[in-house]
Amino acid sequence: MTTGRTDGTTSTRVGVYVAHPRPGSFNHALAAAVTAELRARGCEVTVRDLYAEGFDPLLTAAETATVASVPDAEDPLVARHRAEVAGLDALVLVHPNWWGMPPAVLTGWVQRVLVPGVAYKLGTADGEPTGLLRAGRALVLNTSDTPADREEREFGDPLQRVWAACVLPYVGVTDVRRKVFRTVTDSTAGTREGWLREARALAADLVGALSP
C-alpha cells in the first residue's frame, strides 16, 4: 500500500488512537484488529493508547487561541502527538459512547493536539477554517450500549455530529467513515468476532481509498 509523498517515503502513515481506561476492553480489541490489518497491508501505523500513555487532557491557558497559532507545547507528549498527527495520511479513532461524548481524554486530545497552526488556521475568529492536516480520511469506531433506534429517536446520534460535522472537516479531513458496534455488554463472543472482522474490512477500505 503506497501513496506519493513529498518526504521521499512511500508507506501510508496511519494513526490509531484508542480511548478506553480498561486495557482488556473491546475498544482495545478493535484497535488491535485494525492495526493488524493496516500493518498487513504495508502501512506504517502509530498506535496511541491515550489512557495508557497518561495523556493530560487539560487545556492550558496558552492553548486557548483560535486565530493565532499556539506556542510550542511545553508538555513533551503533547508536542510529540502534534508532530505525529501532522504527518499522517489517515486517522482511526476508537472510543466508547459516553453520555453522547467521547471520553474526556480524547476530547482533551482534540483540544490540545488539533490546534491552530498544526491542524487548521483561521484568518479571523468568525472566518472559515483552512484545514492543515494531510490526512484526508478518517475512520471512527464507536461502541455503545444504546440500541440504534433509541439513539436516533432520543439523542440524534451526537457523536456523528462531533466527528463528521464539528471536528474532522474543520482540520481538513473530508472523508469521515464511522461505524457503531452495539450493544456491547450483552454481545456474544461470536458477535464480537464478527465485529472485529468488520473493523478489519473497514480499515482495509480506508487505506485502499488512498491507493494511487
C-alpha positions in Angstrom: 0.0 0.0 0.0 1.7 3.2 -1.1 0.9 6.8 -1.7 3.0 9.5 -3.3 4.6 11.6 -0.5 6.7 14.7 -0.5 9.1 13.5 2.1 10.5 10.7 -0.1 8.8 7.8 1.7 6.1 5.5 0.2 4.4 3.9 3.3 0.9 5.1 4.1 1.1 6.5 7.6 -2.0 5.9 9.8 -2.5 6.9 13.4 -4.7 4.7 15.5 -6.0 6.4 18.7 -7.8 4.4 21.3 -9.5 6.0 24.3 -10.7 3.5 26.9 -9.4 3.1 30.5 -9.7 -0.7 30.7 -6.8 -2.5 28.9 -8.9 -5.5 28.1 -11.9 -3.6 26.6 -13.5 -4.4 23.3 -12.3 -1.0 22.2 -8.7 -2.3 22.6 -9.6 -5.4 20.6 -11.0 -3.2 17.8 -7.8 -1.1 17.8 -5.7 -4.2 17.7 -7.7 -5.7 14.8 -7.5 -2.5 12.8 -3.7 -2.2 13.5 -3.0 -5.8 12.4 -5.0 -5.2 9.2 -3.2 -2.0 8.3 0.2 -3.4 9.0 -0.6 -6.5 6.9 -1.2 -4.1 4.1 2.2 -2.4 4.5 1.1 0.7 6.3 3.2 2.5 8.9 1.0 2.5 11.9 1.4 4.6 15.1 -0.8 3.3 17.9 -1.7 5.7 20.7 -3.5 4.4 23.8 -4.3 7.7 25.4 -5.1 6.3 28.8 -2.1 4.1 29.0 0.2 6.9 28.0 -1.2 9.2 30.7 -2.1 11.9 28.1 -3.1 15.0 30.1 -6.4 16.3 28.6 -6.3 19.6 30.5 -6.1 22.5 28.1 -3.7 25.2 29.2 -4.3 28.9 29.1 -1.6 29.3 26.3 -3.5 26.8 24.2 -6.8 28.6 24.0 -6.1 30.6 20.9 -8.4 30.3 18.0 -6.8 32.5 15.3 -3.1 32.9 16.3 -1.0 29.7 16.1 -0.5 28.2 19.6 3.0 28.3 21.0 5.1 25.1 21.1 3.8 22.7 23.7 5.6 22.5 27.0 4.3 19.0 27.6 6.6 16.7 25.5 3.9 14.2 25.0 1.6 16.8 23.5 4.4 18.1 21.3 5.0 14.5 20.1 1.4 14.0 19.2 1.2 17.3 17.3 4.2 16.4 15.2 2.9 12.9 14.5 -0.6 13.9 13.5 0.7 16.4 11.0 2.4 13.7 9.1 -0.4 11.2 8.9 -2.2 10.1 5.8 -5.3 8.7 7.7 -6.7 8.6 11.2 -8.5 5.9 13.1 -10.3 6.9 16.3 -11.6 4.2 18.6 -13.7 5.0 21.6 -17.0 4.3 23.5 -20.1 6.5 23.5 -20.2 8.0 27.0 -23.1 10.4 27.5 -23.1 11.2 23.8 -19.5 12.3 24.0 -16.0 10.8 23.6 -14.2 10.1 26.8 -12.6 13.2 28.4 -9.1 12.1 27.5 -9.9 12.1 23.8 -11.8 15.4 24.0 -8.7 16.9 25.6 -6.5 15.3 22.9 -8.6 17.1 20.2 -8.3 20.4 22.1 -4.6 20.2 22.8 -3.3 18.5 19.6 -5.6 19.7 16.8 -4.7 23.3 17.5 -4.3 26.4 15.2 -1.0 26.3 13.3 -0.9 22.5 13.5 -4.3 21.2 12.3 -6.0 24.4 10.9 -5.7 28.1 10.5 -8.2 31.0 10.7 -7.9 34.4 9.2 -10.5 35.8 11.6 -12.4 34.4 14.5 -15.6 34.3 12.5 -14.0 33.1 9.3 -13.9 29.7 7.6 -11.1 27.5 8.7 -8.4 26.1 6.4 -7.6 22.5 7.4 -3.8 21.8 7.6 -3.8 18.1 8.2 -2.6 16.0 5.2 -4.9 13.2 6.4 -8.0 13.4 4.2 -9.7 10.3 5.5 -10.6 9.1 9.0 -12.4 6.0 10.4 -14.2 6.4 13.7 -15.2 3.2 15.5 -17.5 3.5 18.4 -19.0 1.1 21.0 -22.4 1.6 22.6 -25.0 0.0 24.8 -27.8 2.1 23.4 -29.9 0.5 20.7 -29.7 2.3 17.3 -33.4 3.2 17.1 -33.3 4.8 20.6 -30.1 6.6 19.8 -31.6 8.2 16.8 -35.0 8.9 18.2 -34.0 10.3 21.6 -30.5 11.6 21.1 -29.9 12.2 17.3 -26.5 10.4 17.3 -24.4 13.2 18.8 -21.1 11.5 18.0 -21.8 11.7 14.3 -22.1 15.5 14.7 -19.0 15.7 16.8 -16.7 13.9 14.3 -18.3 14.3 10.9 -19.5 17.9 11.3 -17.6 19.7 14.0 -14.1 18.3 14.4 -12.7 16.4 11.4 -13.8 18.6 8.5 -12.5 21.6 10.4 -9.0 20.3 10.2 -9.1 19.1 6.6 -10.5 15.5 6.9 -13.2 15.4 4.3 -13.9 11.7 4.1 -15.2 10.6 7.5 -16.3 6.9 7.9 -17.9 5.8 11.1 -19.2 2.5 12.5 -21.0 1.9 15.8 -20.9 -1.6 17.4 -23.9 -2.2 19.6 -25.0 -3.3 22.1 -21.6 -4.4 23.5 -22.4 -5.5 27.1 -24.8 -8.3 26.1 -23.0 -9.3 22.9 -21.7 -12.9 22.4 -18.2 -14.0 21.7 -19.3 -14.9 18.2 -20.9 -11.5 17.6 -17.7 -9.8 18.7 -15.6 -11.9 16.4 -17.8 -10.8 13.5 -17.4 -7.2 14.6 -13.6 -7.5 14.6 -13.7 -8.9 11.1 -15.9 -6.0 10.0 -13.5 -3.5 11.6 -10.6 -5.0 9.7 -12.6 -4.7 6.5 -13.3 -1.1 7.2 -9.6 -0.4 7.8 -8.8 -2.1 4.5 -11.3 0.1 2.7 -9.9 3.2 4.4 -6.3 2.7 3.1 -7.5 1.2 -0.1 -9.0 4.6 -0.9 -5.6 6.1 -0.5 -4.0 3.9 -3.2 -2.9 5.6 -6.4 
